[in-house]
Amino acid sequence: MKTDKQLTPKEQIEQLRNRLHEHNYNYYVLSQPEITDFEFDSLMRQLTELEKEYPEFDDPNSPTKRVGSDISTGFTQVKHRYPMLSLQNTYSQAEVTEFYNRVKRGLNEEFEIVCELKFDGTSISLIYEKGQFVQAITRGDGRQGDDVTHNVRTISSVPLLLRGDDVPEYVEFRGEILLPWSVFEDLNKEREAQEEPPFANPRNAASGTLKLLDSKIVATRRLDSYIYFVLGEELPSNSHFQNLEKARQWGLKVSKAITKCKTLQEIFEFLAHWDLERKNLPVATDGVVLKVDSLQQQRNLGFTSKFPRWAIAYKFSAEQAVSRLKSVDYQVGRTGAVTPVANLEPVLLSGTTVQRASLYNEDAILELDLHIGDKVYVEKGGDIIPKITAVDRDSRTNEGEKIVFATHCPACDTALVRDEGEAVHYCPNTAGCPPQIKGRVEHFVTRRAMNITIGPETISLLYDKGLLNDAADLYELKYDDLVVLERWGKTSTNNLLASIERSKEIPYERVLFALGIRFVGETVADKLAHAFPSIDLLKDATMEQLTQVDEIGERIAQSVVSFFANEVHRNFVSRLEKHGLQFRLSEDTLALRTDKLAGKTIVISGVFSIHSRDEYKAMIQQNGGKNSGSISGKTDYVLAGENMGPAKLEKAKKLGIKIIDEHSFLKMIE
């Protein structure tokens, strides 16, 4: 055997890839890691360095691809080779019995039913050719879906290479992409801190994540996956159960909560067991799927116009509890949004004691017709955030006061406003409302913004002491002001001041996000920074200029214009500039920019040989152009590779749009 020094660069790269694929399988599928995180990261760094040094050995299924790319990619529609059908839902044992008897009559022979958990995520089709992951397609309308391959590559439980030497030439796996409960909770805490609406449940969060255009952000969301069906012309078995077992051996993640049942009683026992036990799972489930095990029997039973006759989904009842409404509070966030929260008598729900539930907005309160003392139904179901779903009006005593939405801010007593077309009330007193002031500072210092090591309690203390009225005041704090504070000392003071000083090196994109402009999250801030490479350009940007930026609509554009039209905000930014924060793109980033494609909209279609689609999209953006996913009268060029879509080709010719190949495009920007 060769030593590491005797291996060629290609052999070293392949060896590292194989080792990392194996460790990834052990950790994410088997939950049996054999090396430490530090050792794994060390191997990954070695591979990353070698791949940079020898780009000719690039492989789309290298473990290094799991970190994602910050190059935006649109989604193309892909036709499913096998349609992704829905299942008929059932909600009672009687309906399960009807299904079982229909199968019995339809087959008139012995059969077995496979019971497996119905995971509450977003459906996906994973396609492998010669053991390599090549494509991931969403359900879409069942006949065609979105190609989300770039995003799915970042999911660690989706193998990029299948294990074993008995893998078919072509095989397709159907499954669910999921967001674990723990990640969901962390994500919602971040969204609430940024005054973005929280996701209602992990399913919505997983679906939204899978449709993000920035796969680098997708990689940070720690999505998971479970496989529930295997398709292909060369399957290893006529048994659905055995095919799932084989999928597990090939490296796919298949739930262990799966069993074959011969009788109705065995099915009911499975349903009863998991109706309770599912609450201990790390991911959301909303039922059990029952399938005839034999693939031949499945074919014999066939389909109705909508559903397969050989499978149904049994849905668990959403867990509900009854409590009594004690009062309603109103919380004020950093953007001034006012959110009503119901205070309830404590009640046990899904294993936790619930005392508060979201009421969302005034419309939700009016729809429920809430009164103090009402007996209310509280539900989690697939949602982790408790919500009031109904009121028991028959038990109302007519003594409780009707809930009327607040007219004034609970913190500063300013009259609330509600913009036309908006569901949310706002406190307009941005400069003098304490929760807004503190909330904006808390947002400014978060790890994903300025990364200053100061918590909400300290921010509140400094505000109460008159030392902090906006984030710019952080850069004016003095050692003598801090060291005398309660429970503070030299170490705490020096750590905070050093953290504040380090934040001056944070790049412009994150500073822009830290400003807390309404509707400007991380992705939008990054797009704005690249479209307007200095704060002076952004300050003076018009609505028309802003809406020309990819993914910037009128709502975001109006928010940016309004922010910089406010003299208080302009002074705030000016003070931050004087303290040395970064308000321009770095010279390295700017050095790559040109205006050779300024004002040009380009659509990319087909397969390319010199550079990837992602690389061409980055080149268009770096040279001042705009990427578009569809051809219209505003399109200037179509960058066409091999196998360009016939519909796009026909539309481009009809509109008289110039079609250019790779060589012509590269000559344009050389």
PLY file of the C-alpha trace (Angstrom):
ply
format ascii 1.0
element vertex 670
property float x
property float y
property float z
element edge 669
property int vertex1
property int vertex2
end_header
0.00 0.00 0.00
1.26 3.46 -0.87
2.02 5.95 1.88
0.37 9.40 1.79
3.58 10.86 0.32
3.57 8.30 -2.50
-0.03 9.04 -3.54
-0.67 11.29 -6.52
-2.79 14.43 -5.84
-5.76 12.73 -7.51
-5.35 9.66 -5.30
-5.05 11.82 -2.16
-8.25 13.68 -3.09
-10.19 10.46 -3.78
-8.95 8.88 -0.54
-10.03 11.90 1.51
-13.42 12.01 -0.20
-14.03 8.32 0.52
-13.04 8.73 4.17
-15.28 11.77 4.63
-18.25 10.08 2.92
-17.82 7.14 5.32
-17.59 9.35 8.41
-20.57 11.39 7.23
-22.65 8.19 6.91
-21.58 7.01 10.37
-22.53 10.33 11.96
-25.75 11.39 10.19
-27.35 8.08 9.23
-26.10 5.57 11.83
-25.60 8.16 14.64
-22.36 6.29 15.45
-19.45 8.72 14.87
-15.99 7.13 14.83
-13.93 10.35 14.92
-14.25 13.69 16.70
-15.66 16.84 15.08
-12.16 18.32 15.20
-10.71 15.35 13.28
-13.54 15.52 10.73
-12.95 19.26 10.21
-9.23 18.63 9.80
-9.86 16.09 7.01
-12.30 18.50 5.38
-9.71 21.31 5.42
-7.11 19.03 3.81
-9.56 18.12 1.05
-10.61 21.75 0.50
-6.99 22.85 0.10
-6.21 20.03 -2.34
-9.31 20.78 -4.43
-8.33 24.44 -4.66
-4.83 23.48 -5.74
-6.04 20.92 -8.29
-9.36 22.22 -9.69
-9.14 19.77 -12.60
-10.33 17.05 -10.17
-13.56 18.88 -9.32
-16.51 16.61 -8.43
-20.07 17.86 -7.77
-20.48 15.09 -5.17
-17.36 15.95 -3.16
-18.06 16.29 0.60
-16.84 19.90 0.35
-19.95 20.76 -1.69
-22.16 20.32 1.38
-21.33 23.82 2.68
-23.36 25.30 -0.17
-22.66 28.30 -2.35
-23.68 31.92 -1.86
-24.28 32.28 -5.60
-28.01 32.66 -6.18
-29.61 30.07 -8.41
-33.15 30.03 -9.72
-35.20 26.86 -9.96
-36.05 25.12 -13.21
-39.08 22.89 -13.65
-38.30 19.21 -14.23
-40.77 16.52 -15.25
-40.97 13.51 -12.92
-40.15 10.17 -14.54
-42.65 8.62 -12.12
-45.54 10.90 -10.99
-45.51 11.92 -7.31
-49.06 11.13 -6.23
-50.87 12.18 -3.09
-52.44 9.77 -0.61
-56.03 9.66 0.55
-56.28 10.76 4.19
-58.18 8.84 6.86
-58.87 9.93 10.41
-60.45 6.98 12.22
-60.02 3.26 12.80
-63.29 2.72 10.94
-61.78 4.27 7.79
-58.64 2.14 8.22
-60.88 -0.94 8.45
-62.66 0.09 5.23
-59.30 0.44 3.46
-58.13 -2.97 4.71
-61.34 -4.66 3.56
-61.18 -2.97 0.12
-57.64 -4.31 -0.36
-58.78 -7.76 0.77
-61.64 -7.79 -1.73
-59.47 -6.36 -4.51
-56.71 -8.95 -4.13
-58.59 -12.01 -2.91
-55.28 -13.47 -1.68
-52.91 -13.15 1.28
-51.26 -9.76 1.69
-49.24 -7.75 4.20
-49.48 -4.07 5.09
-46.36 -2.02 5.81
-46.94 0.63 8.50
-44.52 3.53 8.60
-44.54 7.00 10.13
-45.76 9.90 8.00
-43.15 12.58 8.53
-44.40 16.15 8.36
-41.96 17.75 5.95
-41.70 18.57 2.27
-41.69 15.79 -0.31
-38.61 15.17 -2.43
-37.45 12.84 -5.18
-33.75 11.91 -5.07
-32.25 10.50 -8.27
-29.05 8.45 -8.44
-27.25 7.23 -11.54
-24.43 4.69 -11.25
-24.51 5.21 -7.50
-23.99 8.98 -7.69
-26.49 11.63 -6.59
-27.49 13.60 -9.69
-30.77 15.41 -9.03
-33.38 16.37 -6.43
-36.89 17.43 -7.49
-39.74 18.74 -5.33
-43.26 17.33 -5.62
-44.59 20.38 -7.48
-47.92 19.47 -9.05
-47.05 15.76 -9.00
-46.08 15.70 -12.68
-43.23 18.20 -12.51
-41.40 19.98 -9.73
-38.50 22.33 -9.00
-34.90 21.20 -9.38
-33.41 21.87 -5.92
-30.27 19.76 -6.35
-27.87 22.48 -5.15
-29.78 22.86 -1.89
-30.24 19.14 -1.23
-26.49 18.55 -1.65
-26.03 20.46 1.62
-28.15 17.95 3.62
-25.78 15.63 5.44
-28.20 12.69 5.66
-28.55 12.59 1.86
-25.62 10.49 0.58
-23.77 11.89 -2.42
-22.48 8.39 -3.24
-24.38 5.17 -2.54
-22.67 2.29 -0.74
-22.25 -1.24 -2.06
-21.69 -2.80 -5.49
-25.30 -3.85 -6.15
-26.76 -0.39 -6.81
-28.92 -0.18 -9.98
-27.81 2.01 -12.91
-30.80 4.27 -12.18
-32.72 4.43 -8.93
-35.07 7.01 -7.48
-35.91 7.52 -3.81
-38.99 9.33 -2.53
-38.76 10.91 0.87
-39.33 13.90 3.13
-37.02 16.82 3.84
-37.45 17.82 7.47
-36.37 20.47 9.93
-35.71 18.89 13.36
-37.58 20.39 16.31
-34.39 21.70 17.94
-33.29 23.53 14.78
-36.83 24.84 14.27
-36.87 26.37 17.75
-33.46 28.02 17.24
-34.54 29.35 13.84
-37.73 30.89 15.23
-35.81 32.53 18.07
-33.56 34.17 15.49
-36.54 35.27 13.38
-38.32 36.73 16.38
-35.15 38.59 17.39
-35.07 40.09 13.90
-38.82 40.82 14.05
-39.52 38.45 11.19
-42.70 36.37 11.51
-41.88 32.95 13.02
-42.52 29.82 11.01
-45.78 28.18 12.12
-44.35 24.68 12.00
-41.26 22.71 10.88
-42.97 21.71 7.63
-43.30 25.34 6.50
-39.75 26.04 7.63
-38.36 23.05 5.70
-40.29 23.96 2.56
-39.21 27.61 2.78
-35.59 26.63 3.36
-35.55 24.26 0.39
-36.73 27.13 -1.86
-34.03 29.58 -0.75
-31.88 30.77 -3.63
-28.73 30.83 -1.49
-27.57 27.26 -0.77
-25.03 28.57 1.75
-27.93 29.64 3.99
-29.64 26.28 3.37
-26.48 24.55 4.64
-26.75 26.41 7.98
-30.35 25.21 8.54
-29.29 21.58 9.26
-32.13 19.95 7.32
-32.66 16.19 7.65
-34.24 13.57 5.39
-36.04 10.22 5.56
-36.71 7.90 2.62
-40.09 6.13 2.29
-40.20 4.66 -1.25
-37.85 3.21 -3.90
-38.53 3.40 -7.64
-36.74 2.07 -10.71
-36.69 -0.60 -13.38
-34.16 -2.84 -11.57
-35.33 -2.95 -7.96
-33.76 -5.56 -5.68
-37.06 -6.98 -4.43
-40.79 -7.28 -5.06
-41.26 -6.23 -1.41
-41.59 -2.54 -0.53
-40.30 -3.36 2.97
-37.23 -5.18 1.62
-36.48 -2.33 -0.81
-36.43 0.13 2.07
-34.07 -2.17 3.96
-31.82 -2.24 0.89
-32.00 1.57 0.67
-30.77 1.67 4.27
-27.82 -0.55 3.30
-27.04 1.74 0.36
-26.64 4.62 2.82
-30.05 6.29 2.79
-31.73 7.30 6.03
-34.80 5.14 6.59
-36.89 5.35 9.74
-36.70 2.40 12.13
-40.37 3.00 12.95
-41.59 0.65 10.24
-43.18 -2.79 10.46
-45.13 -5.35 8.42
-48.61 -6.26 9.65
-50.80 -9.20 8.67
-53.93 -8.30 10.63
-56.03 -5.25 11.46
-55.21 -5.71 15.13
-51.49 -5.41 14.44
-52.14 -2.21 12.45
-54.20 -0.69 15.28
-51.46 -1.55 17.79
-48.91 0.28 15.62
-51.21 3.34 15.36
-51.83 3.43 19.11
-48.15 3.06 19.98
-46.93 5.89 17.73
-49.78 8.24 18.55
-48.08 8.56 21.94
-44.45 7.76 21.17
-44.18 10.26 18.28
-43.95 13.08 20.82
-40.47 11.83 21.74
-39.15 11.95 18.17
-36.68 14.66 17.09
-38.79 15.51 14.01
-42.47 16.26 13.37
-44.89 13.51 12.35
-48.58 13.83 11.62
-49.69 10.27 10.99
-48.95 6.79 9.69
-48.84 5.59 6.07
-50.22 2.12 5.31
-49.00 0.44 2.09
-49.50 -2.98 0.58
-46.04 -4.58 0.76
-45.98 -6.52 -2.55
-45.16 -4.33 -5.56
-47.00 -6.77 -7.82
-50.08 -6.52 -5.64
-49.75 -2.71 -5.74
-49.82 -2.87 -9.55
-52.81 -5.21 -9.47
-54.78 -2.82 -7.25
-53.86 0.20 -9.38
-55.12 3.76 -8.88
-58.28 5.82 -8.72
-58.31 9.14 -10.61
-56.52 10.76 -7.68
-54.98 8.20 -5.31
-53.34 4.76 -5.24
-55.71 2.00 -4.08
-52.87 0.26 -2.26
-51.99 2.99 0.27
-53.62 5.49 2.63
-52.44 8.04 5.19
-53.88 7.82 8.68
-53.69 11.28 10.30
-53.21 11.70 14.04
-55.60 14.07 15.75
-54.03 17.41 16.59
-53.44 17.60 20.32
-55.75 20.08 21.94
-56.35 21.37 25.46
-58.91 23.64 27.10
-57.89 26.59 29.24
-59.30 29.92 30.37
-58.27 33.35 29.08
-56.99 35.54 31.92
-55.77 38.60 30.02
-54.09 39.88 26.86
-50.69 41.57 26.77
-49.13 43.52 23.92
-45.46 43.13 23.02
-43.53 45.79 21.09
-40.66 44.75 18.84
-37.70 46.64 17.41
-39.60 47.76 14.28
-42.54 48.93 16.39
-44.74 45.95 15.49
-47.25 45.28 18.28
-48.16 41.63 18.87
-51.02 40.51 21.17
-50.33 37.55 23.47
-53.00 35.65 25.42
-52.29 34.83 29.09
-53.93 31.53 30.01
-54.50 29.39 33.05
-51.68 26.78 32.95
-52.56 23.69 30.92
-50.52 20.63 29.87
-50.18 20.31 26.09
-47.81 18.02 24.13
-45.68 17.43 27.19
-45.20 21.09 28.15
-47.12 23.51 30.36
-48.68 26.26 28.26
-49.53 29.63 29.82
-49.29 31.92 26.79
-50.51 31.71 23.22
-50.05 33.96 20.21
-53.04 35.94 18.96
-51.17 37.31 15.91
-53.11 40.53 15.22
-56.38 42.42 15.57
-58.11 40.43 12.83
-57.44 37.15 14.67
-58.91 38.57 17.88
-62.04 39.81 16.09
-62.54 36.47 14.36
-62.42 34.62 17.69
-64.65 37.20 19.43
-62.59 36.85 22.60
-63.75 37.86 26.10
-61.88 37.76 29.41
-62.70 34.50 31.17
-63.58 32.67 27.98
-62.95 28.94 27.87
-60.62 28.54 24.89
-59.23 25.63 22.87
-55.46 25.67 22.58
-53.69 23.57 19.98
-50.19 22.67 18.89
-50.75 19.85 16.44
-47.87 20.19 13.97
-47.19 23.65 15.34
-44.81 24.24 18.20
-46.22 27.70 18.91
-49.44 27.36 20.95
-52.43 29.07 19.38
-56.06 29.57 20.30
-58.18 27.81 17.69
-61.70 28.34 19.05
-63.83 29.67 21.91
-66.46 27.70 23.83
-69.13 30.39 23.59
-71.78 28.17 25.18
-69.89 28.34 28.49
-69.56 32.16 28.40
-71.10 33.92 31.42
-71.37 37.37 29.77
-69.36 38.80 32.65
-66.03 39.00 30.88
-64.95 42.15 29.07
-64.67 41.88 25.28
-61.06 42.06 24.02
-60.53 45.21 21.98
-57.14 45.71 20.33
-54.94 48.33 21.98
-55.12 51.84 20.54
-51.90 53.10 22.17
-48.43 51.64 22.63
-48.20 49.77 25.96
-44.62 51.04 26.43
-44.74 54.74 25.47
-48.49 55.48 25.09
-48.13 56.68 21.50
-51.19 56.15 19.29
-50.76 53.02 17.18
-51.04 53.03 13.40
-52.08 50.33 10.94
-51.13 50.82 7.31
-53.64 49.98 4.60
-53.23 46.38 3.48
-51.22 45.48 6.61
-52.45 43.15 9.37
-50.07 44.52 12.01
-50.30 47.63 14.20
-47.15 49.71 14.73
-45.93 52.22 17.26
-44.54 55.15 15.17
-42.43 56.52 18.07
-39.19 54.92 16.84
-36.92 57.40 18.62
-38.58 57.32 22.04
-40.15 53.89 22.57
-37.92 51.87 24.96
-38.64 48.34 23.59
-37.92 49.53 20.05
-34.66 51.21 21.08
-33.45 48.18 23.05
-34.67 45.78 20.34
-32.73 47.59 17.62
-29.53 47.45 19.69
-30.11 43.75 20.40
-30.48 43.12 16.66
-27.37 45.19 15.89
-25.10 43.15 18.18
-26.26 39.65 17.14
-23.66 37.16 15.93
-24.91 37.33 12.34
-24.77 41.13 12.37
-22.01 42.94 14.30
-21.16 40.03 16.63
-20.68 42.16 19.77
-20.68 40.16 23.02
-23.41 41.93 24.95
-26.75 40.49 26.06
-30.27 41.91 26.45
-29.88 42.40 30.22
-26.73 44.51 29.79
-28.34 46.50 26.97
-31.32 47.20 29.23
-29.00 48.20 32.10
-27.00 50.59 29.91
-30.23 52.09 28.56
-31.58 52.61 32.08
-28.30 54.28 33.08
-28.57 56.68 30.16
-25.44 55.29 28.48
-27.17 53.71 25.48
-29.92 55.20 23.34
-28.97 53.68 20.00
-26.36 51.29 18.61
-23.98 54.14 17.74
-23.65 54.85 21.48
-21.87 51.50 21.84
-18.82 53.04 20.16
-18.81 55.92 22.66
-18.80 53.77 25.81
-15.85 54.43 28.12
-14.01 52.12 30.47
-14.89 54.26 33.50
-18.62 54.15 32.60
-18.69 50.36 32.53
-16.33 49.18 35.26
-18.49 50.69 38.01
-21.68 48.92 36.93
-23.22 46.29 39.19
-21.61 42.83 38.74
-19.08 44.30 36.32
-15.32 44.46 36.65
-12.15 44.95 34.66
-12.42 41.68 32.72
-16.05 42.17 31.65
-15.38 45.77 30.71
-12.28 45.01 28.66
-13.99 42.09 26.89
-16.95 44.23 25.81
-14.76 47.13 24.62
-12.53 44.73 22.67
-15.59 43.13 21.07
-16.91 46.55 20.05
-13.55 47.45 18.53
-13.39 44.17 16.56
-16.84 44.85 15.10
-15.36 47.72 13.08
-13.92 45.07 10.73
-17.32 43.50 9.98
-17.95 43.77 6.21
-20.42 46.21 4.68
-23.04 43.53 3.87
-23.42 42.59 7.54
-23.33 46.21 8.71
-26.22 46.89 6.35
-28.15 43.97 7.86
-27.31 45.25 11.36
-28.96 48.63 10.69
-32.31 46.90 11.15
-34.08 48.30 8.09
-37.52 46.74 7.97
-37.76 43.73 5.60
-33.98 43.77 5.00
-32.71 40.40 6.19
-29.29 38.88 5.54
-29.93 37.84 1.94
-31.52 41.15 0.96
-28.72 43.11 2.66
-26.15 41.16 0.66
-27.95 41.87 -2.62
-28.29 45.57 -1.80
-24.61 45.84 -0.83
-23.51 44.39 -4.16
-25.97 46.50 -6.15
-25.02 49.67 -4.25
-21.39 49.14 -3.18
-21.30 52.10 -0.80
-23.78 53.45 1.73
-23.82 56.81 -0.06
-25.13 55.14 -3.22
-27.78 53.27 -1.23
-28.86 56.41 0.67
-29.72 58.16 -2.58
-31.21 55.17 -4.40
-34.66 55.68 -5.90
-37.57 53.24 -5.89
-36.93 52.52 -9.56
-33.23 51.80 -8.98
-33.95 49.56 -6.01
-36.61 47.47 -7.74
-34.16 46.78 -10.56
-32.14 44.68 -8.10
-32.82 40.95 -8.25
-35.53 39.92 -5.72
-36.11 43.48 -4.45
-39.81 44.28 -4.72
-41.73 47.45 -4.00
-42.27 46.67 -0.32
-38.54 46.30 0.40
-37.64 49.24 -1.84
-40.14 51.52 -0.09
-38.79 50.46 3.30
-35.21 51.35 2.26
-36.25 54.71 0.81
-38.28 55.56 3.94
-35.40 54.57 6.22
-32.91 56.92 4.59
-35.49 59.70 4.19
-35.65 59.87 8.01
-33.11 62.41 9.30
-32.70 60.45 12.56
-31.61 57.37 10.61
-29.23 59.34 8.38
-27.58 60.86 11.48
-27.34 57.40 13.04
-25.54 56.01 9.97
-23.30 59.08 9.83
-22.21 58.54 13.45
-21.41 54.88 12.72
-19.33 55.97 9.72
-17.33 58.36 11.91
-16.60 55.51 14.31
-14.98 53.57 11.47
-17.55 50.93 10.52
-17.35 49.44 7.03
-19.78 51.15 4.68
-18.22 50.12 1.38
-17.64 46.77 -0.27
-14.07 45.60 0.26
-11.44 46.42 -2.35
-11.05 42.71 -3.15
-14.75 42.44 -3.92
-14.81 45.70 -5.87
-11.78 44.65 -7.93
-13.88 41.90 -9.52
-16.69 44.27 -10.54
-17.16 45.88 -13.95
-20.05 47.59 -15.74
-19.63 45.67 -18.99
-23.13 44.21 -18.65
-24.72 47.21 -16.91
-28.44 47.39 -17.63
-28.46 44.01 -19.36
-30.83 41.20 -18.38
-29.60 37.72 -19.26
-31.34 34.35 -19.14
-29.19 31.21 -18.83
-30.41 27.96 -20.38
-28.84 24.62 -21.23
-25.76 22.64 -20.22
-22.30 24.25 -20.33
-18.78 22.86 -20.76
-16.40 25.73 -19.90
-18.02 27.01 -16.69
-21.01 25.95 -14.59
-24.36 27.76 -14.61
-23.59 29.11 -11.12
-20.27 30.52 -12.31
-21.95 32.23 -15.25
-24.56 33.74 -12.96
-21.80 35.10 -10.72
-20.02 36.57 -13.77
-23.20 38.33 -14.89
-23.66 39.87 -11.45
-19.97 40.83 -11.11
-20.14 42.62 -14.45
-23.22 44.64 -13.59
-25.84 42.50 -15.32
-29.04 40.97 -14.01
-29.91 37.27 -14.01
-33.45 36.27 -14.90
-35.10 32.87 -14.85
-37.62 33.56 -17.61
-37.58 35.17 -21.04
-39.61 38.34 -21.56
-39.54 41.53 -23.59
-37.01 42.90 -21.07
-34.48 40.14 -21.79
-31.36 41.34 -23.65
-29.54 38.03 -24.18
-30.03 34.31 -23.74
-26.78 32.56 -22.77
-27.39 29.15 -24.33
-25.57 25.89 -23.74
-26.27 22.42 -25.07
-29.86 21.13 -24.88
-31.44 24.54 -24.38
-35.11 24.19 -23.46
-37.22 24.19 -26.66
-39.88 26.46 -25.12
-37.28 29.07 -24.20
-35.64 28.82 -27.61
-38.96 29.34 -29.38
-39.90 32.29 -27.15
-36.48 33.94 -27.61
-36.76 33.68 -31.40
-40.32 34.98 -31.35
-39.25 38.05 -29.34
-36.13 38.59 -31.41
-33.78 38.16 -28.45
-30.13 37.54 -29.27
-28.89 34.06 -28.36
-25.19 33.80 -27.48
-22.96 30.84 -26.66
-20.28 30.48 -23.97
-17.44 31.77 -26.14
-19.36 34.88 -27.18
-20.32 35.64 -23.59
-16.77 35.25 -22.27
-15.52 37.52 -25.06
-18.07 40.17 -23.96
-16.66 40.28 -20.43
-12.97 39.49 -21.03
0 1
1 2
2 3
3 4
4 5
5 6
6 7
7 8
8 9
9 10
10 11
11 12
12 13
13 14
14 15
15 16
16 17
17 18
18 19
19 20
20 21
21 22
22 23
23 24
24 25
25 26
26 27
27 28
28 29
29 30
30 31
31 32
32 33
33 34
34 35
35 36
36 37
37 38
38 39
39 40
40 41
41 42
42 43
43 44
44 45
45 46
46 47
47 48
48 49
49 50
50 51
51 52
52 53
53 54
54 55
55 56
56 57
57 58
58 59
59 60
60 61
61 62
62 63
63 64
64 65
65 66
66 67
67 68
68 69
69 70
70 71
71 72
72 73
73 74
74 75
75 76
76 77
77 78
78 79
79 80
80 81
81 82
82 83
83 84
84 85
85 86
86 87
87 88
88 89
89 90
90 91
91 92
92 93
93 94
94 95
95 96
96 97
97 98
98 99
99 100
100 101
101 102
102 103
103 104
104 105
105 106
106 107
107 108
108 109
109 110
110 111
111 112
112 113
113 114
114 115
115 116
116 117
117 118
118 119
119 120
120 121
121 122
122 123
123 124
124 125
125 126
126 127
127 128
128 129
129 130
130 131
131 132
132 133
133 134
134 135
135 136
136 137
137 138
138 139
139 140
140 141
141 142
142 143
143 144
144 145
145 146
146 147
147 148
148 149
149 150
150 151
151 152
152 153
153 154
154 155
155 156
156 157
157 158
158 159
159 160
160 161
161 162
162 163
163 164
164 165
165 166
166 167
167 168
168 169
169 170
170 171
171 172
172 173
173 174
174 175
175 176
176 177
177 178
178 179
179 180
180 181
181 182
182 183
183 184
184 185
185 186
186 187
187 188
188 189
189 190
190 191
191 192
192 193
193 194
194 195
195 196
196 197
197 198
198 199
199 200
200 201
201 202
202 203
203 204
204 205
205 206
206 207
207 208
208 209
209 210
210 211
211 212
212 213
213 214
214 215
215 216
216 217
217 218
218 219
219 220
220 221
221 222
222 223
223 224
224 225
225 226
226 227
227 228
228 229
229 230
230 231
231 232
232 233
233 234
234 235
235 236
236 237
237 238
238 239
239 240
240 241
241 242
242 243
243 244
244 245
245 246
246 247
247 248
248 249
249 250
250 251
251 252
252 253
253 254
254 255
255 256
256 257
257 258
258 259
259 260
260 261
261 262
262 263
263 264
264 265
265 266
266 267
267 268
268 269
269 270
270 271
271 272
272 273
273 274
274 275
275 276
276 277
277 278
278 279
279 280
280 281
281 282
282 283
283 284
284 285
285 286
286 287
287 288
288 289
289 290
290 291
291 292
292 293
293 294
294 295
295 296
296 297
297 298
298 299
299 300
300 301
301 302
302 303
303 304
304 305
305 306
306 307
307 308
308 309
309 310
310 311
311 312
312 313
313 314
314 315
315 316
316 317
317 318
318 319
319 320
320 321
321 322
322 323
323 324
324 325
325 326
326 327
327 328
328 329
329 330
330 331
331 332
332 333
333 334
334 335
335 336
336 337
337 338
338 339
339 340
340 341
341 342
342 343
343 344
344 345
345 346
346 347
347 348
348 349
349 350
350 351
351 352
352 353
353 354
354 355
355 356
356 357
357 358
358 359
359 360
360 361
361 362
362 363
363 364
364 365
365 366
366 367
367 368
368 369
369 370
370 371
371 372
372 373
373 374
374 375
375 376
376 377
377 378
378 379
379 380
380 381
381 382
382 383
383 384
384 385
385 386
386 387
387 388
388 389
389 390
390 391
391 392
392 393
393 394
394 395
395 396
396 397
397 398
398 399
399 400
400 401
401 402
402 403
403 404
404 405
405 406
406 407
407 408
408 409
409 410
410 411
411 412
412 413
413 414
414 415
415 416
416 417
417 418
418 419
419 420
420 421
421 422
422 423
423 424
424 425
425 426
426 427
427 428
428 429
429 430
430 431
431 432
432 433
433 434
434 435
435 436
436 437
437 438
438 439
439 440
440 441
441 442
442 443
443 444
444 445
445 446
446 447
447 448
448 449
449 450
450 451
451 452
452 453
453 454
454 455
455 456
456 457
457 458
458 459
459 460
460 461
461 462
462 463
463 464
464 465
465 466
466 467
467 468
468 469
469 470
470 471
471 472
472 473
473 474
474 475
475 476
476 477
477 478
478 479
479 480
480 481
481 482
482 483
483 484
484 485
485 486
486 487
487 488
488 489
489 490
490 491
491 492
492 493
493 494
494 495
495 496
496 497
497 498
498 499
499 500
500 501
501 502
502 503
503 504
504 505
505 506
506 507
507 508
508 509
509 510
510 511
511 512
512 513
513 514
514 515
515 516
516 517
517 518
518 519
519 520
520 521
521 522
522 523
523 524
524 525
525 526
526 527
527 528
528 529
529 530
530 531
531 532
532 533
533 534
534 535
535 536
536 537
537 538
538 539
539 540
540 541
541 542
542 543
543 544
544 545
545 546
546 547
547 548
548 549
549 550
550 551
551 552
552 553
553 554
554 555
555 556
556 557
557 558
558 559
559 560
560 561
561 562
562 563
563 564
564 565
565 566
566 567
567 568
568 569
569 570
570 571
571 572
572 573
573 574
574 575
575 576
576 577
577 578
578 579
579 580
580 581
581 582
582 583
583 584
584 585
585 586
586 587
587 588
588 589
589 590
590 591
591 592
592 593
593 594
594 595
595 596
596 597
597 598
598 599
599 600
600 601
601 602
602 603
603 604
604 605
605 606
606 607
607 608
608 609
609 610
610 611
611 612
612 613
613 614
614 615
615 616
616 617
617 618
618 619
619 620
620 621
621 622
622 623
623 624
624 625
625 626
626 627
627 628
628 629
629 630
630 631
631 632
632 633
633 634
634 635
635 636
636 637
637 638
638 639
639 640
640 641
641 642
642 643
643 644
644 645
645 646
646 647
647 648
648 649
649 650
650 651
651 652
652 653
653 654
654 655
655 656
656 657
657 658
658 659
659 660
660 661
661 662
662 663
663 664
664 665
665 666
666 667
667 668
668 669
